[in-house]
Amino acid sequence: MKVHLGTDHAGFDFKEVLKGHLAEAGHEVVDHGALEYDALDDYPAFCIAAAQAVVEDRAAGVEALGVVIGGSGNGEQMAANLVSGARTALAWNPEIAKLARQHNDAQLVAVGARQHPEDEAIAIVDAFLAEPFSGDERHARRIAIMADYEEQGPAAL
């Protein structure tokens, strides 16, 4: 699977560890930055780039997911969700990561690198990447409602 990564300085060290872990697991890893540690960098551009790449890959039929990383994961999730068609979930444990895939067909997971020990953060990402969307009608219906709103605004409701 192709896995797109985006982070700022707060998640930089974890991203570097995660890149190696994902490559060892056989994933194709694409790093959208930050490409070097800079304590004054800003996460939105990196997370938006990762989310845009995931959306484009999936539209082209490429099996792709993404991970955005920051200190808390909150801002990174918000930035990634600005991309039309992107669904990014903040996960704080493996079960939430699985549910984000099962119920919401999330394409990206946000992780707070300062909130978890390294092994726990890796477990969150692994759970997210391994879990398929359930395909249940009720989940698909809810996702479609959100997609319609994203495209048409309040008229869709």
Backbone bond lengths (Angstrom), bond angles and torsions (degrees), N, CA, C in turn:
res aa  C-N    CA-C-N  psi(-1)  N-CA   C-N-CA  omega(-1)  CA-C   N-CA-C  phi
1 M - - - 1.441 - - 1.527 108.53 -
2 K 1.303 115.43 147.79 1.455 121.66 175.47 1.529 107.54 -87.73
3 V 1.329 116.75 128.50 1.459 121.73 -178.75 1.522 108.53 -123.34
4 H 1.318 115.47 118.48 1.464 122.46 179.56 1.523 109.18 -94.28
5 L 1.339 116.50 134.00 1.454 122.36 -179.04 1.514 111.02 -119.35
6 G 1.327 115.82 142.89 1.456 121.78 173.31 1.514 109.52 -145.68
7 T 1.329 117.18 137.77 1.461 121.76 -179.48 1.512 110.64 -159.20
8 D 1.309 115.02 168.38 1.459 121.27 169.49 1.527 107.82 -112.08
9 H 1.322 115.55 -164.61 1.463 120.29 -177.68 1.530 113.20 -59.30
10 A 1.333 117.11 -32.44 1.466 119.97 -176.46 1.530 112.42 -66.98
11 G 1.308 116.95 -27.89 1.458 120.71 179.38 1.515 113.66 -109.35
12 F 1.337 116.63 4.05 1.460 120.65 -172.74 1.529 112.62 -57.48
13 D 1.316 118.29 -50.52 1.472 120.49 -177.13 1.528 110.98 -62.50
14 F 1.332 116.90 -42.62 1.463 119.31 178.49 1.528 110.68 -64.97
15 K 1.323 117.40 -39.95 1.467 120.29 179.08 1.523 110.68 -58.50
16 E 1.306 117.29 -41.08 1.463 120.64 -179.71 1.532 110.61 -63.49
17 V 1.322 117.57 -41.75 1.473 121.73 176.68 1.527 109.47 -65.17
18 L 1.337 116.35 -45.70 1.463 121.44 -178.06 1.530 111.36 -61.97
19 K 1.306 117.86 -38.23 1.477 120.55 178.03 1.525 111.00 -55.97
20 G 1.310 116.37 -47.01 1.460 120.11 179.07 1.513 111.90 -64.58
21 H 1.317 116.32 -43.44 1.465 120.89 179.60 1.531 110.87 -60.42
22 L 1.317 116.55 -46.02 1.471 120.44 -177.93 1.525 111.27 -67.62
23 A 1.319 116.93 -40.31 1.470 120.11 178.30 1.524 110.43 -62.86
24 E 1.333 117.10 -41.94 1.473 120.98 177.81 1.521 111.45 -62.35
25 A 1.333 116.58 -30.04 1.469 120.85 179.26 1.531 111.74 -81.95
26 G 1.324 117.14 -1.33 1.460 120.89 176.05 1.515 115.83 96.02
27 H 1.321 117.10 7.32 1.461 119.98 179.45 1.528 110.99 -83.04
28 E 1.322 115.21 150.96 1.463 121.33 171.27 1.523 106.24 -89.54
29 V 1.323 116.68 114.69 1.457 121.53 -174.46 1.525 109.97 -101.35
30 V 1.342 115.62 131.26 1.462 121.86 176.40 1.525 107.36 -119.35
31 D 1.316 115.86 119.52 1.467 122.67 -176.49 1.529 108.99 -98.47
32 H 1.327 115.73 114.63 1.466 121.39 -179.92 1.527 112.00 -95.87
33 G 1.313 116.69 9.87 1.450 120.64 177.55 1.512 111.42 104.17
34 A 1.251 112.97 168.39 1.448 132.23 0.71 1.531 109.10 -67.08
35 L 1.305 114.85 143.98 1.460 120.05 -176.72 1.525 112.09 -94.44
36 E 1.331 116.53 -10.14 1.463 122.10 173.67 1.523 107.67 -148.67
37 Y 1.313 115.63 157.38 1.456 119.76 -179.50 1.528 109.42 -73.43
38 D 1.327 115.78 125.92 1.462 122.83 175.91 1.526 106.43 -143.81
39 A 1.314 117.27 107.92 1.462 121.98 -175.19 1.519 113.27 -61.30
40 L 1.318 118.13 -13.02 1.463 121.19 -178.53 1.526 113.03 -109.24
41 D 1.328 117.90 9.88 1.459 118.96 -179.11 1.526 110.77 -73.44
42 D 1.324 115.40 170.56 1.463 122.45 -177.00 1.518 109.36 -124.02
43 Y 1.329 116.61 131.53 1.459 122.10 -174.52 1.527 115.52 -71.78
44 P 1.343 121.52 -29.13 1.471 118.06 -170.73 1.528 115.08 -53.65
45 A 1.316 118.64 -45.88 1.470 119.51 -176.91 1.527 111.63 -61.74
46 F 1.318 117.44 -40.09 1.463 121.10 -178.09 1.530 111.07 -68.91
47 C 1.311 116.20 -41.58 1.468 120.55 -177.72 1.525 111.18 -73.81
48 I 1.315 116.44 -38.52 1.468 120.02 176.64 1.523 109.93 -63.88
49 A 1.323 117.28 -42.29 1.472 120.39 179.08 1.527 110.99 -61.95
50 A 1.322 117.53 -42.38 1.465 120.70 179.13 1.527 110.16 -64.12
51 A 1.323 117.06 -45.16 1.469 120.65 -179.25 1.525 111.12 -64.82
52 Q 1.315 117.13 -42.38 1.465 120.36 179.18 1.531 110.45 -61.03
53 A 1.307 116.43 -41.67 1.467 120.37 179.84 1.529 111.20 -65.14
54 V 1.331 117.71 -39.52 1.463 120.73 177.70 1.520 110.18 -62.75
55 V 1.330 116.59 -48.20 1.471 120.96 -179.54 1.527 110.30 -59.93
56 E 1.325 117.44 -45.33 1.472 121.17 -179.40 1.526 111.23 -65.08
57 D 1.326 117.57 -44.40 1.463 120.33 179.23 1.523 110.91 -60.45
58 R 1.317 116.24 -47.22 1.464 119.59 -177.74 1.527 110.68 -64.62
59 A 1.314 117.78 -37.23 1.465 121.18 177.31 1.531 110.96 -64.01
60 A 1.327 116.16 -29.07 1.464 121.84 178.97 1.530 112.21 -88.04
61 G 1.333 117.42 3.05 1.452 120.96 178.72 1.514 115.00 86.17
62 V 1.339 116.96 11.34 1.463 121.51 178.84 1.521 108.54 -87.11
63 E 1.326 116.68 132.57 1.459 120.79 175.89 1.527 107.64 -72.28
64 A 1.340 116.32 108.06 1.457 121.03 -175.10 1.519 110.38 -145.27
65 L 1.322 114.76 144.08 1.459 123.28 172.10 1.521 107.06 -138.58
66 G 1.327 116.43 173.35 1.449 119.32 -178.02 1.513 112.69 -140.60
67 V 1.329 114.04 160.35 1.458 122.56 176.68 1.524 107.34 -133.68
68 V 1.335 115.94 124.78 1.461 120.77 173.58 1.522 107.24 -114.41
69 I 1.322 115.04 137.37 1.457 120.94 -169.42 1.521 109.48 -130.97
70 G 1.312 115.44 137.09 1.458 121.15 173.95 1.506 109.52 -149.37
71 G 1.318 116.19 -163.82 1.453 120.16 176.82 1.512 111.23 -66.46
72 S 1.332 115.89 -48.09 1.468 120.61 178.58 1.517 113.04 -110.15
73 G 1.313 117.19 -24.43 1.457 121.85 -175.08 1.521 112.83 90.21
74 N 1.323 117.64 -15.02 1.462 120.84 -176.60 1.531 112.78 -64.00
75 G 1.321 116.89 -57.34 1.460 120.18 -178.91 1.517 111.91 -63.01
76 E 1.316 116.21 -36.09 1.458 120.81 -179.91 1.523 110.29 -64.00
77 Q 1.326 116.77 -41.08 1.461 121.19 176.23 1.526 109.83 -62.24
78 M 1.309 116.83 -45.66 1.463 120.79 -179.04 1.527 111.38 -61.29
79 A 1.320 116.28 -43.72 1.468 119.89 179.83 1.528 110.83 -63.71
80 A 1.321 117.31 -46.89 1.469 120.53 -178.78 1.520 111.33 -62.79
81 N 1.327 117.15 -35.36 1.463 120.28 -179.30 1.526 113.37 -73.10
82 L 1.315 117.72 -7.25 1.468 120.21 174.05 1.525 112.06 -72.98
83 V 1.314 116.93 -18.37 1.465 121.42 179.68 1.523 108.36 -76.69
84 S 1.317 115.70 125.36 1.456 120.73 179.89 1.524 110.41 -58.16
85 G 1.329 115.66 126.40 1.453 120.74 179.34 1.510 114.40 92.29
86 A 1.313 118.03 -9.13 1.465 120.69 -179.32 1.523 110.21 -86.40
87 R 1.315 115.20 138.67 1.458 121.90 172.67 1.526 107.02 -125.17
88 T 1.321 115.17 109.95 1.453 121.67 -176.84 1.518 108.99 -117.50
89 A 1.316 116.58 130.37 1.462 122.50 -179.46 1.516 110.09 -114.54
90 L 1.318 116.09 135.88 1.454 121.42 171.70 1.524 107.59 -82.06
91 A 1.321 116.35 122.42 1.468 120.08 -178.99 1.519 109.51 -117.71
92 W 1.318 115.58 134.45 1.460 120.58 179.97 1.525 112.00 -115.70
93 N 1.322 116.96 0.51 1.459 120.83 171.30 1.530 108.50 -159.83
94 P 1.325 118.16 166.11 1.466 120.23 -177.41 1.530 113.93 -60.01
95 E 1.329 117.88 -35.45 1.467 120.19 -179.06 1.532 111.21 -64.12
96 I 1.332 117.18 -43.16 1.466 120.31 177.80 1.524 110.00 -64.55
97 A 1.328 117.21 -38.15 1.463 120.63 177.79 1.527 110.78 -61.98
98 K 1.327 117.06 -43.03 1.472 121.03 178.03 1.528 111.12 -63.45
99 L 1.324 116.24 -44.40 1.465 119.64 -179.68 1.527 111.91 -63.91
100 A 1.308 116.77 -34.53 1.466 119.98 177.92 1.530 111.10 -61.37
101 R 1.315 116.50 -36.45 1.468 120.68 177.09 1.530 109.99 -77.97
102 Q 1.343 117.58 -49.90 1.466 121.92 -175.39 1.523 112.24 -59.39
103 H 1.315 116.82 -49.96 1.459 121.59 -170.21 1.515 114.26 -96.22
104 N 1.337 117.65 -28.34 1.463 120.86 -172.82 1.519 113.85 -116.64
105 D 1.310 117.41 -1.72 1.460 122.18 -175.33 1.525 110.85 45.92
106 A 1.339 115.77 42.25 1.465 120.28 177.26 1.516 108.53 -59.30
107 Q 1.323 114.80 139.20 1.465 119.85 179.45 1.517 112.27 -100.73
108 L 1.333 115.99 -16.09 1.458 120.92 177.44 1.524 108.75 -134.83
109 V 1.325 114.40 149.78 1.451 120.59 174.34 1.531 107.43 -119.77
110 A 1.314 116.19 138.73 1.462 122.29 174.66 1.520 108.22 -103.05
111 V 1.327 115.24 135.02 1.456 121.35 -178.41 1.524 108.90 -129.78
112 G 1.312 115.85 134.58 1.462 121.44 175.14 1.517 110.05 -90.05
113 A 1.317 116.39 104.49 1.467 120.53 -176.07 1.524 112.41 -63.89
114 R 1.325 117.32 -28.00 1.462 120.22 179.61 1.529 112.50 -84.96
115 Q 1.325 116.54 -0.68 1.459 120.96 -176.01 1.524 113.14 -102.97
116 H 1.325 117.11 -9.22 1.464 120.72 -172.99 1.520 110.93 -138.95
117 P 1.323 117.15 147.43 1.462 118.94 166.09 1.537 107.92 -64.06
118 E 1.310 116.19 155.23 1.461 121.37 -175.88 1.526 113.21 -53.68
119 D 1.327 117.72 -45.61 1.472 120.51 -177.59 1.524 110.98 -64.50
120 E 1.316 117.70 -35.64 1.460 121.12 178.67 1.536 110.78 -69.66
121 A 1.321 117.17 -41.40 1.462 120.60 178.27 1.531 110.75 -63.82
122 I 1.318 117.03 -39.54 1.465 120.96 176.64 1.526 110.04 -63.90
123 A 1.313 117.72 -40.90 1.469 121.33 178.81 1.527 111.17 -62.13
124 I 1.319 117.46 -37.14 1.469 121.49 176.95 1.521 109.86 -62.64
125 V 1.319 116.35 -48.37 1.470 120.59 -179.45 1.522 110.69 -64.18
126 D 1.319 117.83 -45.27 1.464 121.19 179.89 1.527 111.14 -59.70
127 A 1.328 116.63 -43.23 1.469 120.24 179.51 1.523 110.40 -62.58
128 F 1.307 116.56 -42.26 1.461 121.66 179.51 1.529 110.99 -61.74
129 L 1.315 116.75 -48.95 1.464 121.07 -176.28 1.530 112.40 -67.35
130 A 1.306 117.35 -30.67 1.475 121.27 -175.96 1.520 113.32 -82.49
131 E 1.315 117.51 -19.75 1.468 120.77 -171.15 1.531 111.67 -89.81
132 P 1.315 118.16 127.39 1.474 119.93 176.28 1.534 111.33 -85.69
133 F 1.309 115.90 161.61 1.461 122.17 170.49 1.525 107.59 -68.40
134 S 1.327 116.92 139.28 1.463 120.48 -176.80 1.519 112.87 -66.99
135 G 1.324 116.42 -32.63 1.463 120.11 -176.10 1.514 113.24 77.72
136 D 1.326 117.40 0.59 1.468 120.38 179.15 1.519 110.13 -56.74
137 E 1.332 115.22 142.30 1.466 121.09 -176.88 1.517 111.65 -57.19
138 R 1.311 117.98 -42.28 1.468 120.51 -177.28 1.519 111.21 -64.35
139 H 1.329 117.31 -37.19 1.465 120.27 178.53 1.530 110.33 -71.56
140 A 1.313 116.79 -43.84 1.470 120.76 178.43 1.532 110.76 -61.31
141 R 1.328 116.02 -39.59 1.472 120.44 179.27 1.527 110.76 -62.45
142 R 1.302 117.42 -44.48 1.466 121.51 -179.09 1.523 111.41 -66.35
143 I 1.313 116.72 -40.14 1.465 120.42 176.98 1.522 109.87 -63.75
144 A 1.334 117.09 -40.36 1.463 121.36 178.81 1.534 111.01 -63.56
145 I 1.317 117.77 -37.82 1.469 120.87 177.47 1.529 109.79 -61.00
146 M 1.320 116.41 -45.05 1.471 119.83 178.82 1.523 111.51 -65.28
147 A 1.325 117.08 -41.43 1.465 120.49 179.25 1.523 111.41 -63.98
148 D 1.334 115.91 -40.99 1.476 119.49 176.83 1.519 111.08 -61.80
149 Y 1.322 116.85 -42.46 1.459 120.91 178.55 1.518 110.84 -62.72
150 E 1.327 115.32 -42.68 1.466 120.31 -179.90 1.533 110.26 -59.70
151 E 1.323 115.99 -38.72 1.468 121.01 -177.82 1.524 113.43 -81.86
152 Q 1.329 117.07 -40.50 1.465 120.80 -170.95 1.524 114.93 -110.76
153 G 1.318 118.07 -12.56 1.445 121.08 -176.99 1.513 111.16 76.70
154 P 1.339 117.04 -157.99 1.467 121.49 -174.93 1.538 114.10 -56.88
155 A 1.306 118.18 -24.55 1.462 120.48 179.67 1.521 111.71 -60.91
156 A 1.324 117.70 -24.19 1.465 121.58 -178.72 1.527 111.88 -72.31
157 L 1.309 116.82 -22.71 1.457 119.61 -177.32 1.504 109.38 -87.12
